Amino acid sequence: MARRLGATVTALHTGEEAVVLEGVMSGTHVAEWQGVPATGRSFNIPVGAVFTFDGEEKIAGERVYFDGALLLRQLGV
Protein backbone atom coordinates (compact mmCIF):
# COMPACT_ATOMS: atom_id res chain seq x y z
CA MET A 1 0.00 0.00 0.00
CA ALA A 2 2.50 2.58 1.08
CA ARG A 3 5.98 3.61 0.17
CA ARG A 4 8.08 4.97 3.01
CA LEU A 5 5.55 3.80 5.57
CA GLY A 6 6.49 5.22 8.92
CA ALA A 7 5.23 5.04 12.45
CA THR A 8 6.02 7.34 15.34
CA VAL A 9 5.17 6.44 18.93
CA THR A 10 3.79 9.48 20.76
CA ALA A 11 2.85 7.81 24.06
CA LEU A 12 3.17 4.43 25.75
CA HIS A 13 0.98 3.39 28.69
CA THR A 14 1.71 0.25 30.70
CA GLY A 15 -0.62 -1.70 32.96
CA GLU A 16 -0.68 -5.07 34.66
CA GLU A 17 -2.46 -6.81 31.77
CA ALA A 18 -1.70 -4.68 28.72
CA VAL A 19 0.42 -2.03 27.07
CA VAL A 20 -1.34 0.73 25.12
CA LEU A 21 0.54 2.57 22.40
CA GLU A 22 -0.46 5.86 20.80
CA GLY A 23 1.20 7.04 17.63
CA VAL A 24 1.05 8.41 14.11
CA MET A 25 1.32 6.39 10.90
CA SER A 26 2.30 8.06 7.64
CA GLY A 27 3.23 7.12 4.11
CA THR A 28 2.39 7.43 0.44
CA HIS A 29 -0.32 5.31 -1.22
CA VAL A 30 1.51 3.72 -4.18
CA ALA A 31 -0.22 0.34 -4.59
CA GLU A 32 -3.76 -1.02 -4.46
CA TRP A 33 -5.04 -1.36 -0.91
CA GLN A 34 -8.34 -3.07 -0.07
CA GLY A 35 -9.57 -2.52 -3.60
CA VAL A 36 -8.57 1.16 -3.73
CA PRO A 37 -6.19 1.86 -6.65
CA ALA A 38 -3.00 3.76 -5.83
CA THR A 39 -3.61 7.49 -5.52
CA GLY A 40 -0.03 8.70 -5.05
CA ARG A 41 -1.27 10.78 -2.11
CA SER A 42 0.35 10.96 1.30
CA PHE A 43 -1.39 10.20 4.58
CA ASN A 44 -0.72 10.99 8.23
CA ILE A 45 -3.17 9.45 10.72
CA PRO A 46 -3.27 8.83 14.47
CA VAL A 47 -3.25 5.19 15.54
CA GLY A 48 -3.67 3.25 18.76
CA ALA A 49 -2.69 -0.29 19.66
CA VAL A 50 -3.35 -2.52 22.66
CA PHE A 51 -0.92 -5.35 23.36
CA THR A 52 -1.95 -8.09 25.81
CA PHE A 53 0.39 -10.61 27.39
CA ASP A 54 0.16 -14.19 28.62
CA GLY A 55 1.42 -15.62 31.93
CA GLU A 56 4.93 -15.96 30.50
CA GLU A 57 5.01 -12.26 29.51
CA LYS A 58 4.81 -13.10 25.81
CA ILE A 59 2.50 -11.13 23.52
CA ALA A 60 -0.87 -12.89 23.47
CA GLY A 61 -2.75 -10.42 21.30
CA GLU A 62 -2.67 -7.13 19.48
CA ARG A 63 -5.53 -4.79 18.51
CA VAL A 64 -4.81 -1.79 16.30
CA TYR A 65 -7.22 1.11 15.92
CA PHE A 66 -7.30 3.97 13.41
CA ASP A 67 -9.85 6.21 11.72
CA GLY A 68 -10.41 4.56 8.33
CA ALA A 69 -12.58 7.44 7.10
CA LEU A 70 -9.76 9.91 7.82
CA LEU A 71 -7.32 7.72 5.92
CA LEU A 72 -9.64 7.52 2.90
CA ARG A 73 -10.22 11.29 2.95
CA GLN A 74 -6.49 11.91 2.94
CA LEU A 75 -6.15 9.51 -0.03
CA GLY A 76 -8.84 11.45 -1.88
CA VAL A 77 -11.30 8.55 -1.96
DSSP file (Angstrom, degrees, kcal/mol; ACC not computed):
  #  RESIDUE AA STRUCTURE BP1 BP2  ACC     N-H-->O    O-->H-N    N-H-->O    O-->H-N    TCO  KAPPA ALPHA  PHI   PSI    X-CA   Y-CA   Z-CA
    1    1 A M              0   0    0      0, 0.0    29,-2.4     0, 0.0    30,-1.3   0.000 360.0 360.0 360.0 -50.1    0.0    0.0    0.0
    2    2 A A  E     -A   29   0A   0     27,-0.3     3,-0.4    28,-0.2     2,-0.4  -0.858 360.0-147.6-121.3 144.7    2.5    2.6    1.1
    3    3 A R  E    S+A   28   0A   0     25,-2.2    25,-1.4    -2,-0.4     3,-0.1  -0.832  91.6  11.8 -98.0 144.4    6.0    3.6    0.2
    4    4 A R  E    S-     0   0A   0     -2,-0.4    -1,-0.2     1,-0.2     2,-0.2   0.903  85.4-170.7  54.9  43.7    8.1    5.0    3.0
    5    5 A L  E     -     0   0A   0     -3,-0.4     2,-0.3    22,-0.1    22,-0.2  -0.485   8.5-177.9 -65.9 131.2    5.5    3.8    5.6
    6    6 A G  E     -A   26   0A   0     20,-3.3    20,-2.5    -2,-0.2     2,-0.4  -0.947  19.1-163.3-133.8 154.7    6.5    5.2    8.9
    7    7 A A  E     -A   25   0A   0     -2,-0.3     2,-0.5    18,-0.2    18,-0.2  -0.999   3.0-166.5-138.2 135.2    5.2    5.0   12.5
    8    8 A T  E     -A   24   0A   0     16,-2.6    16,-2.2    -2,-0.4     2,-0.5  -0.985  17.3-138.1-122.1 127.3    6.0    7.3   15.3
    9    9 A V  E     +A   23   0A   0     -2,-0.5    14,-0.3    14,-0.2     3,-0.1  -0.735  23.3 174.5 -83.9 125.1    5.2    6.4   18.9
   10   10 A T  E     +     0   0A   0     12,-2.5     2,-0.3    -2,-0.5    13,-0.2   0.669  66.6   5.2-103.5 -22.6    3.8    9.5   20.8
   11   11 A A  E     -A   22   0A   0     11,-1.7    11,-2.8     2,-0.0     2,-0.4  -0.979  55.2-160.7-159.3 149.9    2.8    7.8   24.1
   12   12 A L  E     -A   21   0A   0     -2,-0.3     2,-0.5     9,-0.2     9,-0.2  -0.991   9.2-170.0-136.7 125.4    3.2    4.4   25.8
   13   13 A H  E     -A   20   0A   0      7,-3.2     7,-3.1    -2,-0.4     2,-0.4  -0.967   6.7-160.6-120.3 127.8    1.0    3.4   28.7
   14   14 A T  E     +A   19   0A   0     -2,-0.5     2,-0.2     5,-0.2     5,-0.2  -0.865  14.4 166.6-112.6 143.3    1.7    0.2   30.7
   15   15 A G        -     0   0    0      3,-2.2    -2,-0.0    -2,-0.4     0, 0.0  -0.783  51.0 -91.3-137.5-177.9   -0.6   -1.7   33.0
   16   16 A E  S    S+     0   0    0     -2,-0.2     3,-0.1     1,-0.2    -2,-0.0   0.824 122.9  23.4 -68.8 -31.3   -0.7   -5.1   34.7
   17   17 A E  S    S+     0   0    0      1,-0.2    36,-1.0    35,-0.1     2,-0.3   0.541 126.5  17.2-113.7 -10.1   -2.5   -6.8   31.8
   18   18 A A  E     - B   0  52A   0     34,-0.2    -3,-2.2     2,-0.0     2,-0.4  -0.990  54.0-134.5-158.4 161.3   -1.7   -4.7   28.7
   19   19 A V  E     -AB  14  51A   0     32,-2.4    32,-3.1    -2,-0.3     2,-0.5  -0.992  22.3-156.2-119.5 131.8    0.4   -2.0   27.1
   20   20 A V  E     -AB  13  50A   0     -7,-3.1    -7,-3.2    -2,-0.4     2,-0.4  -0.937   7.7-164.2-112.3 128.9   -1.3    0.7   25.1
   21   21 A L  E     -AB  12  49A   0     28,-3.0    28,-2.3    -2,-0.5     2,-0.4  -0.916   4.9-166.5-113.7 136.5    0.5    2.6   22.4
   22   22 A E  E     +AB  11  48A   0    -11,-2.8   -12,-2.5    -2,-0.4   -11,-1.7  -0.949  29.0 131.1-116.1 142.9   -0.5    5.9   20.8
   23   23 A G  E     -AB   9  47A   0     24,-2.4    24,-2.6    -2,-0.4     2,-0.4  -0.930  48.8 -98.4-166.6-169.6    1.2    7.0   17.6
   24   24 A V  E     -AB   8  46A   0    -16,-2.2   -16,-2.6    -2,-0.3     2,-0.4  -0.998  23.5-159.3-132.4 133.1    1.1    8.4   14.1
   25   25 A M  E     +AB   7  45A   0     20,-2.9    20,-2.7    -2,-0.4     2,-0.3  -0.937  18.6 171.1-112.9 136.4    1.3    6.4   10.9
   26   26 A S  E     +AB   6  44A   0    -20,-2.5   -20,-3.3    -2,-0.4     2,-0.3  -0.960  10.3 120.4-142.3 159.4    2.3    8.1    7.6
   27   27 A G  E     - B   0  43A   0     16,-1.7    16,-2.4    -2,-0.3     2,-0.4  -0.979  53.4 -80.7 173.6-169.1    3.2    7.1    4.1
   28   28 A T  E     -AB   3  42A   0    -25,-1.4   -25,-2.2    -2,-0.3     2,-1.0  -0.991  34.9-126.4-125.7 131.0    2.4    7.4    0.4
   29   29 A H  E     +A    2   0A   0     12,-2.8    11,-2.8    -2,-0.4    10,-0.5  -0.645  48.3 148.3 -80.9  99.4   -0.3    5.3   -1.2
   30   30 A V        +     0   0    0    -29,-2.4     2,-0.3    -2,-1.0   -28,-0.2   0.388  56.4  41.0-117.1   0.5    1.5    3.7   -4.2
   31   31 A A  S    S-     0   0    0    -30,-1.3     8,-0.2     6,-0.1     5,-0.1  -0.963  96.7 -76.3-144.7 160.0   -0.2    0.3   -4.6
   32   32 A E        -     0   0    0     -2,-0.3     2,-0.4     6,-0.1    -2,-0.1  -0.294  46.5-172.1 -57.4 138.7   -3.8   -1.0   -4.5
   33   33 A W  B >   -D   36   0B   0      3,-2.1     3,-2.2   -32,-0.1    -1,-0.0  -0.965  65.8 -21.4-139.4 119.3   -5.0   -1.4   -0.9
   34   34 A Q  T 3  S-     0   0    0     -2,-0.4    -1,-0.1     1,-0.3    -2,-0.0   0.865 129.4 -47.8  48.5  44.0   -8.3   -3.1   -0.1
   35   35 A G  T 3  S+     0   0    0      1,-0.2    -1,-0.3     0, 0.0    -3,-0.1   0.411 111.0 123.0  83.2  -1.6   -9.6   -2.5   -3.6
   36   36 A V  B <   -D   33   0B   0     -3,-2.2    -3,-2.1    -5,-0.1    -1,-0.2  -0.840  61.4-129.6 -95.2 117.4   -8.6    1.2   -3.7
   37   37 A P        -     0   0    0      0, 0.0    -6,-0.1     0, 0.0    -5,-0.1  -0.258  41.2 -79.6 -61.7 152.7   -6.2    1.9   -6.7
   38   38 A A        -     0   0    0     -8,-0.2    -8,-0.2     1,-0.1    -6,-0.1  -0.243  42.9-175.0 -54.1 135.5   -3.0    3.8   -5.8
   39   39 A T        -     0   0    0    -10,-0.5    -9,-0.2    -8,-0.2    -1,-0.1   0.601  31.3-132.2-107.0 -18.3   -3.6    7.5   -5.5
   40   40 A G        +     0   0    0    -11,-2.8     2,-0.2     1,-0.3   -10,-0.1   0.520  63.8 132.7  75.6   3.8    0.0    8.7   -5.0
   41   41 A R        -     0   0    0    -12,-0.3   -12,-2.8    34,-0.2    -1,-0.3  -0.568  54.5-124.0 -91.0 152.7   -1.3   10.8   -2.1
   42   42 A S  E     -B   28   0A   0    -14,-0.2     2,-0.3    -2,-0.2   -14,-0.2  -0.574  22.7-161.2 -90.3 156.3    0.3   11.0    1.3
   43   43 A F  E     -B   27   0A   0    -16,-2.4   -16,-1.7    -2,-0.2     2,-0.3  -0.962  15.1-176.3-136.7 156.2   -1.4   10.2    4.6
   44   44 A N  E     +B   26   0A   0     -2,-0.3   -18,-0.2   -18,-0.2    -2,-0.0  -0.798  22.3 164.4-152.9 101.1   -0.7   11.0    8.2
   45   45 A I  E     -B   25   0A   0    -20,-2.7   -20,-2.9    -2,-0.3     2,-0.2  -0.928  37.4-114.0-129.1 146.2   -3.2    9.5   10.7
   46   46 A P  E     -B   24   0A   0      0, 0.0    21,-0.6     0, 0.0     2,-0.3  -0.512  37.0-172.1 -72.9 145.8   -3.3    8.8   14.5
   47   47 A V  E     -BC  23  66A   0    -24,-2.6   -24,-2.4    -2,-0.2     2,-0.3  -0.939  12.7-161.3-135.8 158.6   -3.2    5.2   15.5
   48   48 A G  E     -BC  22  65A   0     17,-2.5    17,-3.6    -2,-0.3     2,-0.3  -0.984   6.8-172.0-137.1 149.2   -3.7    3.3   18.8
   49   49 A A  E     -BC  21  64A   0    -28,-2.3   -28,-3.0    -2,-0.3     2,-0.5  -0.999  11.2-155.9-143.9 142.0   -2.7   -0.3   19.7
   50   50 A V  E     -BC  20  63A   0     13,-2.6    13,-2.1    -2,-0.3     2,-0.5  -0.981  10.7-165.8-118.2 123.5   -3.4   -2.5   22.7
   51   51 A F  E     -BC  19  62A   0    -32,-3.1   -32,-2.4    -2,-0.5     2,-0.3  -0.943   4.7-165.2-110.9 124.5   -0.9   -5.4   23.4
   52   52 A T  E     -BC  18  61A   0      9,-2.1     8,-2.8    -2,-0.5     9,-1.4  -0.754   6.9-149.1-106.1 157.8   -2.0   -8.1   25.8
   53   53 A F  E     - C   0  59A   0    -36,-1.0     6,-0.2     6,-0.3     2,-0.1  -0.904   5.3-132.6-129.1 152.6    0.4  -10.6   27.4
   54   54 A D    >   -     0   0    0      4,-2.6     3,-1.8    -2,-0.3     6,-0.1  -0.234  46.8 -82.8 -90.7-174.0    0.2  -14.2   28.6
   55   55 A G  T 3  S+     0   0    0      1,-0.3    -1,-0.0     2,-0.1    -2,-0.0   0.666 130.0  54.7 -66.0 -17.4    1.4  -15.6   31.9
   56   56 A E  T 3  S-     0   0    0      2,-0.1    -1,-0.3     3,-0.0     3,-0.1   0.211 119.0-109.6 -99.7  13.6    4.9  -16.0   30.5
   57   57 A E  S <  S+     0   0    0     -3,-1.8     2,-0.3     1,-0.3    -2,-0.1   0.753  75.2 136.3  63.2  27.8    5.0  -12.3   29.5
   58   58 A K        -     0   0    0      1,-0.1    -4,-2.6     2,-0.0    -1,-0.3  -0.776  68.8 -90.5 -98.8 150.2    4.8  -13.1   25.8
   59   59 A I  E     +C   53   0A   0     -2,-0.3    -6,-0.3    -6,-0.2     3,-0.1  -0.415  43.9 176.4 -62.2 125.2    2.5  -11.1   23.5
   60   60 A A  E     -     0   0A   0     -8,-2.8     2,-0.3     1,-0.3    -7,-0.2   0.653  62.1  -4.8-102.3 -22.7   -0.9  -12.9   23.5
   61   61 A G  E     -C   52   0A   0     -9,-1.4    -9,-2.1     2,-0.0     2,-0.3  -0.991  51.0-154.4-167.3 160.2   -2.7  -10.4   21.3
   62   62 A E  E     -C   51   0A   0     -2,-0.3     2,-0.4   -11,-0.2   -11,-0.2  -0.989   5.9-172.7-144.1 132.3   -2.7   -7.1   19.5
   63   63 A R  E     -C   50   0A   0    -13,-2.1   -13,-2.6    -2,-0.3     2,-0.4  -0.994   9.6-164.0-126.6 125.9   -5.5   -4.8   18.5
   64   64 A V  E     -C   49   0A   0     -2,-0.4     2,-0.4   -15,-0.2   -15,-0.3  -0.911   4.5-166.9-113.1 136.2   -4.8   -1.8   16.3
   65   65 A Y  E     +C   48   0A   0    -17,-3.6   -17,-2.5    -2,-0.4     2,-0.3  -0.961  16.6 149.9-124.9 138.3   -7.2    1.1   15.9
   66   66 A F  E     -C   47   0A   0     -2,-0.4     2,-1.1   -19,-0.2   -19,-0.1  -0.973  51.4 -97.5-157.5 163.1   -7.3    4.0   13.4
   67   67 A D     >  -     0   0    0    -21,-0.6     4,-2.0    -2,-0.3     3,-0.2  -0.729  32.9-173.2 -87.7  98.6   -9.8    6.2   11.7
   68   68 A G  H  > S+     0   0    0     -2,-1.1     4,-2.5     1,-0.2    -1,-0.2   0.838  83.4  56.1 -62.5 -35.2  -10.4    4.6    8.3
   69   69 A A  H  > S+     0   0    0      2,-0.2     4,-2.3     1,-0.2    -1,-0.2   0.895 106.7  50.1 -65.6 -39.3  -12.6    7.4    7.1
   70   70 A L  H  > S+     0   0    0      2,-0.2     4,-2.4     1,-0.2    -2,-0.2   0.920 110.2  50.7 -63.3 -43.7   -9.8    9.9    7.8
   71   71 A L  H  X S+     0   0    0     -4,-2.0     4,-1.6     1,-0.2    -2,-0.2   0.942 111.3  47.4 -59.1 -48.4   -7.3    7.7    5.9
   72   72 A L  H  <>S+     0   0    0     -4,-2.5     5,-2.7     1,-0.2     4,-0.5   0.885 110.4  52.6 -63.0 -38.7   -9.6    7.5    2.9
   73   73 A R  H ><5S+     0   0    0     -4,-2.3     3,-1.1     1,-0.2    -1,-0.2   0.921 108.6  50.0 -61.9 -42.8  -10.2   11.3    3.0
   74   74 A Q  H 3<5S+     0   0    0     -4,-2.4    -1,-0.2     1,-0.3    -2,-0.2   0.802 109.2  52.2 -67.2 -26.8   -6.5   11.9    2.9
   75   75 A L  T 3<5S-     0   0    0     -4,-1.6    -1,-0.3    -5,-0.2    -2,-0.2   0.516 116.8-116.1 -84.1  -5.0   -6.2    9.5    0.0
   76   76 A G  T < 5       0   0    0     -3,-1.1    -3,-0.2    -4,-0.5    -2,-0.1   0.720 360.0 360.0  79.7  21.6   -8.8   11.5   -1.9
   77   77 A V      <       0   0    0     -5,-2.7    -4,-0.2    -6,-0.2    -5,-0.1   0.431 360.0 360.0 -92.1 360.0  -11.3    8.6   -2.0
